[in-house]
Amino acid sequence: MKAVFLDRGTFLDTIDLPKPDGISDYQVYDTTPQQPALIIERCQEADIIITNKVELDRSIIEKLPNLKLIQLTATGINNVDQDACDDHGVALYNVAGYAIKSVPEHTFMLILNAMRAGVHYHRKVTDGSWQQQGSFCLIDVPLLDLEQQTLGIIGVGTIGKRVSEIARAFGMTVLWAEHQGRAPRDDSYTDFEVVLDSADVISLHCPLTPATQHLINHQTLSKMSKKPLIVNLARGGVVDSAAIVDALNNEQILGYASDVFEQEPIAADDPLLSLADHPRVIFSPHNAWGSIAAQKRLWEILCKQVSDFIAQH
């Protein structure tokens, strides 16, 4: 079968990504611009498309007569028209379980940087501020411990549970939020609004669905009486960016740390960029998933999935 990999550049150059077994003709592109005509041209003869974030809508899928499988190098499938795949007999595979260490560790990198104003103090060391102040130490933003803080987790999958384990090692109390508007399913879950009201840190790990679109908005933020740190490792659309900016400027929340944004790369006019100099704001460019070990594991899973598909067809 012929396969086309549209965006190999989402992986590190130094990581070996061998061709999955069973592929006879393999074309690899470092990047593919979001240009439908170009995508169709590159994939015209392909049986299999491998991609991370290239958007494949109905207008593209219906023009690829040989297409049998779209294999994503990610867990989220929002960039592919699933109905069009069903209508044209195209299988759609994602990869799950590869970042169960990488994302939780990145979560705490963001949390600790925000709670300890890490980026702020890095700047103070490198821009001359510390020298001008003259003392052996500089503390102009309080350093906050995690011990005895309450962490509310929204999205309790494999990653959310691993975040819970790390949080407890720091001495935090962990609350798992039930879905908004539902009664807790058992004693391990807490009512959604109770979590909003009780948490010192709220960490988002839920998928983006119609129910979670702008889940964190002006209304939900108004219910956070403890002025928590908000951490987004879910999807950019789970958060209303303008509402976060307003809440932080009005001191309704402590800070905001995020690896994901509604448009990626982040739009030049995204209101979140106005917070760039806030001592409790830290951003990363959607790379929490991408430790070396996670990238290698992702490709191992992908190769098995693709090879198994080929063997069955």
Secondary structure, DSSP 8 states (H G I E B T S, - for coil): -EEEES-GGGS-TTS-----TT-SEEEE-S---S-HHHHHHHHTT-SEEEESS--B-HHHHTT-TT--EEEESSS--TTB-HHHHHHTT-EEE---SS-TTHHHHHHHHHHHHHHTTHHHHHHHHHSSHHHHH-SS---SS-----TT-EEEEE--SHHHHHHHHHHHHTT-EEEEE--TTS--SSTTEE-HHHHHHH-SEEEE-----TTTTT-BSHHHHTT-TT--EEEE-S-GGGB-HHHHHHHHHTTSSSEEEES--SSSS--TT-GGGGGTT-TTEEE--S-TT--HHHHHHHHHHHHHHHHHHHHH-
